[in-house]
């Protein structure tokens, strides 16, 4: 029997907005079939939230509903002291599979793979293979995307598909219809590398092997979609100048949100204080030519925007595997040209703006050409510097074994703001020296 469709849909829609007690109450009000379906659609964090509020008997039921890889993910949410108790609630076979998966970190292939996959021996006939695949599909395996051919030592020999099995002659041997050119991943490969393999080869499943080419499990494309979303979310949040939240926006507490954001914001604020120091250093020049201050926001924002552009492009290219640490010199050459051209474009616009405003409103006085040249030359320099620093800083972060996404756009903008002021007033002293300064 199904639950009220409206109630089921509302629970889906408003799950993240309701309190924990309300969630549990609404969940318990569903029919058993709907509860099972709904539970398997929830994120690991929300599954654990439900299980942690149930008695041990119900915990056993819901844990045993999960495949080993999903159960392992759920146990990762539990405190270390509680994992052993949860493990004892699983049946022996699943417990062994889950314990094997928990040996790997969450962010590597071994941590996201499923140990339940379809396998055949090379000396089987197609007829025997079909019978055995059907038996596995009914009893143990999570998916039949691909069927892997293994020897007695569990070494991966080849792969075939259900379609190939169905269309092959029954007496043929599995070893005669299998493919041997297989894309594999190591149990220690990180999730980003794994996602790139899926994208590059347009695969729906990848076998995970150890150093001796023994198959340990399989990662399917639906597993990696969640990983890609999590990785992209973390990178975007870091590029915005905060730590990764690690939870949906509306579910993280206000205290947690402040902790994640305050650190970087404080660092950036302290960095921006150097801007005030730079302006104080040029206080005499500013007093003599107040007109120079009109262009300070224009100049520092242009440098920051150029740096943010470059860092965003490079960080994303790194995440997609398009750039390696050894590519830094090629990137520098490209960005040197790009920064110079972009700087000249903005510099020309800046000069034109000064000239037009002088003719239209007589704003800058008799030395407007020198002011225009100062602004123009500074824009060329600051955009070039912003572009270079924004593109090379992620490589430096990678070299220091830090996340390149930490070279976020606010960080680059802060760096360029300070150096931009120094450059601006240095150029002004040269161009306007003896005239206005």
N, C-alpha and C positions, 0 to 999 in steps of 0.2 A: 504493500500500500504506500502511495506517495503522500508527501506532506502537502499542505496548502501551497500552490505555486507562488502566490504572492508573498507568503511568509518566507519561503525558501529564497526568492529573488531579493527580498529586503535584507535578509541576513547576509547575502553576498555583497550587496551594495553598501551597507552601513557597518560592515564588520569592523573596519579600522576606526570608526568614530564612536563605537560603544565601549562601555566599561568592561573589564574582565568578567565581572559577575553577570552582567547582562548577556555577554557573549555565551557564557557557559549555559545560562538558563535557556536562551533561544536555541542553542545547539541541542540540548537535551529534549527540547519540545519537538524536534524533527522525528520522523519515522526512522527506523534502523537503516533502511536502504538509503535514505537521503543523508543520514549522518555519515555513513560509510563513504558515499560519493563526495560529500562536502569536505570531510576530513582529509581525503586524499588530494583535494584541490588546494588546500591551505598551504601557506609557506611553512617551512620547518619550525620557525619560531612560534607560529600560532598553533601548530600541532603540539609542540611541547607545552605551551601554555595550557591547552585543554587537558593533556595527560597529567600534568602536575597537580591538577585540582580533582583528579578522580581517585577512587580507592584502588587498591592493588589488583583486585579482580578485573576491573574495567581497564586498567592500564595494560594488563596482559592482552586483553582482547584487541585494543587499538594498536599496540605495538606489533602484534602478530599479523595485523592487516597490511603492514608495510613491507616492501621489498627490502633486502638487506642493505642496499646503498642508502635508501631513504631512512631506514632505522638508524644507520650509522650517523647520518646527518643530524637526526633528532637527538641522539645521545651526545653529540658535540655541544648541544645547547645546555646539557645538564652539567651541574657542578661535578668535579672530579670524584668527590666522595659518593655521589649518587649513581654513577655509571654502572658500578658492579651490581647494584641492586636491580637496575633496569635490565642489565644483560641476563640476569637469572630468570627474568620473565619470558625470555624468548625460548623457542624450541632449540634443541641441540644443534641442528644443522644451520639454522639462521644465526645462532649465537657464534658459531665458528666463523661464518662469513663476515659478520659484523666486527668481530674482534680483529680479523685480518684487515678489514678496511680502516679500522681505527688506528692502525699502526702508521698510516700515512697522514701527512698534513692535509688540511682542508683545501689548500690552494694548489695541489698537485694532482696529476692524472689519477694516481692511486686513491686519492680521497674522494673522487667523484665517480669512479667506475662502478659498474654492477658486476658481481661475480656469477650471476645467473645468465648464461648465454647458451645458444644452441651449438652443439659440437657433434662431429662425426669422425669415424676412423677412415683412413684412406682406402682400406681394403674392403669396405662395405660396398654392396651393390646399390644402385639408385633405389631399387625397390625396398631394400632394407633401410636405407637412409630415410626415405619418406615415412616409413613406419616409426622409426626412432625419433624423427623430428616431431611427429604428431604426439608421441608419448611425452617428450620433453615439454612441448607446448602446453600440454594438459597438467603437468605436474610441477615443473620447476622453473622454466626459463621466463624471463621478463619480456623478451622480445625475440622475434625471428626476422629482424631486419637482414641479418646475414648469418650464415652457417659456417662455422670455423672447423677446419680439418686439422686434427691433432694426432701426434703419434703417442706411443705408450708413455713417454716422458712428459707429455703435455706441451711439447714444442709445436709451435705454429707452422704448419706446412702449406696451408692454402685456405681459400675461402670460396664459397659458392652461395648462390641465392636460391630461394624457394622456387622462383620461376625456372631457373636452370634445372632444378631437381624434377619439377613437373614435366618439363619438355624433353627430358633425356630418356633414352631407352632404359627400361627397368634392369636389364642385365649389366649395364655399364658400371664400371667401378667409379667410386667417388674421386679417386686420384686422377681419373681421366677427364673429369668435367670441372675440376677446381681451378681457380686462378692462383698463381703463385706470386704475382707482383702485388704485394699487399702494403698499404700504407699503415704503419704502426706507430705507436708512441710508447715512451718509457714510463714506468710507474712514477718516476721523479720529475717528469716534464711538467712545467708550470701550466696553469690554466690558460694563460694568454697564448702560449705556443700551441696548445691543443686547439683552441678556437681558430687559430690561423690555419691549422691543418684542415679543419672542416671547411673553411672558406676556400682555400686554395684548390682542394681536390673535390669539392662539391659532394661530400660524403654524408651518409646518414648514421654511420657507426664506425668507430675506430677501435681495433683491438689494442689492449695495453699489455706490454710484455716486460719481462725482467731482463737482466743482462745476458741470460742464456737463451733468449728468445722463447721462453716458456710463457704462455698466455696466462695473465692474472685476472683479466676482466675485460669489460667492454664499456666504452662511453658512447652513448647515443646522442644524436643532435638535440633532442629535447632536454637532455641534461645540460648540455653546453650553452643553450640559449639563456638559461638562468645565470650561468657563470658570466657570460658576456655582459648581461644587463648589470650584474653586481659590479663587475670591473669598471664598466663605463660610468656607472653612478659614482663610484669612489673617485675616479679620475676627475670627473666634472666638479665634484664637491671640493676636491683639493685645489683644482684650478681656480675655484671661486674664492680661495683664501681661507679655507677652514679644514679641519680634520674630517675624514670620512665619518658620516653619522652612524652607519652600521644598522640603521633601522629606518622605516618609513617616516617621513617628516612629522606627521601628526601623532605618531606613536612614541617618539622619543620625548622624554620628560624635559621640562623647561630648564631644569638644572643641568641635565645632560647636554642640551643644546648650547647652553652658555659655556660649558666647559670645552665643547668642541670648537666654538667660534672665538672665544676670548683670547686664547693663546696666540694664534696668528694675527688677530686684530691688534693685539698689544705690540707684537713685534713690528708690524707695519706702522703703527702709530709712532713708536720710538724711532723707526727709520725716517718717517716724515719729519720728525723734529729736526733732523739734520738740514731740512729745507730752511727752517727758520734760522739755523746757524749760518747757512750759506748767505741768506739775505742780510743778516747782521754784519757779516764780513764785508759786504759791499754797500754798507749803509751810506758812506760818503758819496759813492757814485750815484746811488739812488736819490740822495738829496740834491745833487747837482742836475740830474736829469730824471725827474719824476716820470716823464713820459715813458721811460723804459719799463716801468712796472705794469703798464697797460698790456704789454705783450707776454708777461710771465705765464698766465694761465694758458695762453695759446701755445707757447713753446713747450712747456712741460707736458701738456696733455698730448701734443703731437708725438713727442718722443715715447710717452707711455703707451699710446695707441699702437705705434709701430712695433714696439717691443712685445706688446700683448699679442698682436697678430702673429709675429714670428714664433713666439713660444708656443702658442696654441697649435700652429701648423706642425711644428717639429715634435711636440709631445704626442700629438695624434698619430703622426707617421711612425714614431717609435712604438706606440701601442699596437699598431697594425703590422709591425715587423718590416716596414718599408725602409727604415733607417737603422743602422747598426752603429755602435760606438766608434767604429773605424771610419765612419762616413763624415766625421766632424769637419774635416778640411774641405770636402766637397760642398758641404752645407755653408761653410764660411764663405767660400768663393761666390756661391750663388747669392747669398744674402748681402755680401759686399756690393755686388752689382745692383741688386734689388733696392737696398737701402739708399745707395747713391742716387738712383733714378727717382725713387719715391721722394727723397729729400729735395731733389731739384724741382720736382713738380710742386711740392708744398712751398718751397722757398720762392718760386716764381709767383705763386698765388699771394704769398705774404708780401712780397715787394709791390705787386700790383695793388694790393689792398691799401698800403701806405700811400702810394702815389695818388690813387683815386680819391681817398679820403682828404688828402691835402688839397687837391684841386677843388673838391666839392665843398669842404667845410673849413679849410685852413687850420687843420688840427695840430700839425706837428712842427710848424715853424720853418725857418729858412734852411735848416739842416735835415729836411725830411728825407733827402736821398740817402744820406749817411745812416739815418735811422732805418730806412727800408733795407739797405744793404746789411746792416747788423742783424735785423730780424731774419732776412733771407739766408744769410750765411749760417746763422745759428740753427735754423730749421734743417738745413742740409746736414749739418754735423750731428744734431740731436736725433734725427730720424735714422741716420746711418748707425749711430751708436746704439740706439734702441733696438734696431733690427739685429745687429750683431750680438748684443748681449742677450736678447730674447731667444735667439736661435741657438746660441752656444751654451747657455746656462743649463738646459736639460742634459746636455752631454756631460757637463761637469758633475751634475747630480748623479747621473748613472755611474760615472767613474768613482764617485765616493760611496757607491752602493746604496744610494738613496733613491726614492721614487721620483722620477723626472717630473711627475705631475706636481710635486712640491714646489717646482720652479714656476709657481702660479702667476697668472697675469697681474694680480695686485702686487706681488713681490717684484716683478720686473718693472712695473710702473713706478713703484717707490724708488727703486734703484736709479731709474732714468730721471725721475724728478730732481733728485739731489744733484746728480752730475749735470743735468741740463741747465740748472741755475749757474753753476760754476762756468760752464761753457758760454752761456749767454753773456754774462758780465765780463768774461775774459775777452770775447769778441768785441764787446762794446768799448772796452778800454783801448783796444787797438784801432777800431774804426772811428770812434768819437773822441779819442785822446787829443787834447789841445784845442778842441772845438767846443764840446759840451762838457767834457770831463777833465 
